[in-house]
Amino acid sequence: MAAVIQESVQELNAQEGRDLLDRQARRYLGMSGEDFVRAWERGELDPDRDQHVARVSMLIPFGGADAR
């Protein structure tokens, strides 16, 4: 059985990156993207203890502090 893999890349501008981070932080952690980034920067979130924190933290380059 062969798998079909669709490869595509979607580029995001800064606002779209912030929106993506915000949506995922709300979905997985019940907090806004801004609140997530602030808590992350203060060291209040541990990606080793919560897979959702790990998942959302990967989006920081797309919509976190550097994209403001």
C-alpha positions as CSV (number, residue, x, y, z in Angstrom):
1,M,0.0,0.0,0.0
2,A,1.4,3.4,-1.0
3,A,0.8,6.6,0.9
4,V,0.1,9.8,-0.8
5,I,1.8,12.8,0.7
6,Q,0.8,16.2,-0.2
7,E,3.7,18.6,0.2
8,S,2.9,22.3,0.4
9,V,4.3,25.4,2.1
10,Q,2.1,28.2,3.2
11,E,3.9,31.4,4.0
12,L,2.6,33.6,6.8
13,N,3.0,37.3,7.4
14,A,3.6,38.6,10.9
15,Q,-0.1,39.0,11.6
16,E,-1.0,35.6,10.3
17,G,1.7,34.1,12.5
18,R,0.3,35.9,15.6
19,D,-3.2,34.6,14.7
20,L,-1.9,31.0,14.3
21,L,-0.1,31.2,17.7
22,D,-3.2,32.7,19.3
23,R,-5.6,30.1,17.9
24,Q,-3.4,27.2,19.0
25,A,-2.7,28.6,22.5
26,R,-6.4,29.1,23.0
27,R,-7.2,25.6,21.6
28,Y,-4.7,23.6,23.6
29,L,-4.1,25.8,26.7
30,G,-7.1,28.1,27.1
31,M,-5.0,31.2,27.0
32,S,-4.3,33.9,24.4
33,G,-1.1,33.8,22.3
34,E,0.1,37.0,24.1
35,D,-0.4,35.4,27.5
36,F,1.3,32.3,26.3
37,V,4.4,34.2,25.1
38,R,4.6,36.2,28.4
39,A,4.3,33.0,30.5
40,W,6.9,31.3,28.3
41,E,9.3,34.1,28.6
42,R,8.9,34.1,32.4
43,G,9.7,30.4,32.5
44,E,6.2,29.5,33.9
45,L,5.5,26.8,31.3
46,D,7.3,23.5,31.0
47,P,7.2,21.7,27.7
48,D,8.6,18.6,29.2
49,R,5.6,18.3,31.5
50,D,2.8,19.3,29.1
51,Q,2.8,18.2,25.4
52,H,0.4,21.0,24.6
53,V,3.0,23.6,25.8
54,A,5.6,21.9,23.7
55,R,3.2,22.0,20.7
56,V,2.4,25.7,21.0
57,S,6.0,26.7,21.9
58,M,7.0,25.6,18.4
59,L,4.9,28.4,17.0
60,I,6.6,31.2,18.9
61,P,9.0,32.0,16.0
62,F,5.9,32.5,13.8
63,G,4.0,34.8,16.1
64,G,5.8,35.4,19.3
65,A,8.1,38.1,20.6
66,D,10.2,38.4,17.5
67,A,7.1,38.9,15.3
68,R,5.6,41.8,17.3
